[in-house]
Amino acid sequence: MNLRDTVQALCVVIIWGFNFAAIKVSVASVPPLTLTVVRFLITAAILLPFFRLSYAQLKQIIPIALVLGVGHFGLFFVGFQGADAATVALLLQLGVPFSSILAAIFFADKLGLKRGAGMSMAFIGAAFLAGEPQGGTLVSIVSVILCAFCWAWANIMIKKLEDVPPLAIMGWMSLFAVPVLAVMSYFWESDQLRAVQEAEAHVWLLLCYTILGSSVIAYHLWYKLIGRLDVNQVVPFTLLAPMIGVGAGVFLLGEAFTIYKMIGGLLTMTGVAIIQFRQMRK
C-alpha cells in the first residue's frame, strides 16, 4: 500500500471508531429507533438521486433492508441506549465469527481448527463483556449480539446481488427500512416528536457525522480501497475501529475501563483477528 491508500484506510477506521461515541451521545437525547428513522431518511435523500435501480434489483434489496436496516442498524442503536460505547464496539465484532458460521452453512466453507479456536475465543470474550455488572443492560447486550448476527446474515444476502453499487444498497436499504422502523418506534417508544424538537444542536451535528462520515464518506472510501487493492491489505485495518471505539468511550465519554473490558476485549479481538487472518490466507 502506498501512503495515500494507508491514510485513506486509517481515515475510514478512525471515522468508524469515533462513530460509537457519537451514537452513544445521540441516543441519550433521542430514542434509538426514532434516531435511526431520521438517519435513514436523510441518508436516502442524499444517496437516491444518484442511483437508479431496476425493479428486479429493488426486490432483492427489500429483504436486505429488513435484515440490515431493521435488524442490524435498528438493534445497533437500541444497544447504545443501555450499554457503554466501548462494550458495543467490542461485541459488534461477533459479526466476524457469525459470518464464518453462516458461510459454513450456506457455502459449505470448512471452518478448520484455527478458525474454530478463534470463534471460541471471540465468544468467550463476549461472555466476559456481557458479564460486566455496569457494562450494559440485558436488553442492550442481546440487541448488540443480535445486530452482529444480522450484519453477518446481510453479508450473505449482499453476496448474491449483482452489479449494485454499495452506496446504492445503502440508499435504497435506508428508504425501505424506514416504514418498519417507524412502526416499531410508534409502539415501543414515547415522546418521539418532543425529543426530536428539543434535541440540542450537538445531537444533530453528531447525527450528521454518523450519516456523512460513517455511512457515505467512510463506505465510499472503503469500497474504493477494496476495488483497487488486495483485500488482504485492507481487511486488517478493520481491527483498529473497535479499539478506537473503546478509546473514545473511555477518554471522551468517561466510561470505566474495567477488567471485564480488558479480558473480554482481548479475547474477542484476538479471536476475530485469528479468523480474519485465516480467511485471508485461504
Secondary structure as UniProt FT lines:
FT   HELIX           3..26
FT   TURN            27..29
FT   HELIX           32..47
FT   HELIX           48..50
FT   HELIX           55..64
FT   HELIX           65..74
FT   HELIX           75..82
FT   HELIX           85..91
FT   HELIX           92..94
FT   HELIX           95..106
FT   HELIX           112..130
FT   TURN            133..135
FT   HELIX           138..159
FT   HELIX           166..188
FT   HELIX           192..198
FT   HELIX           201..208
FT   HELIX           209..218
FT   HELIX           219..228
FT   HELIX           231..234
FT   HELIX           235..239
FT   HELIX           240..251
FT   HELIX           259..281
//
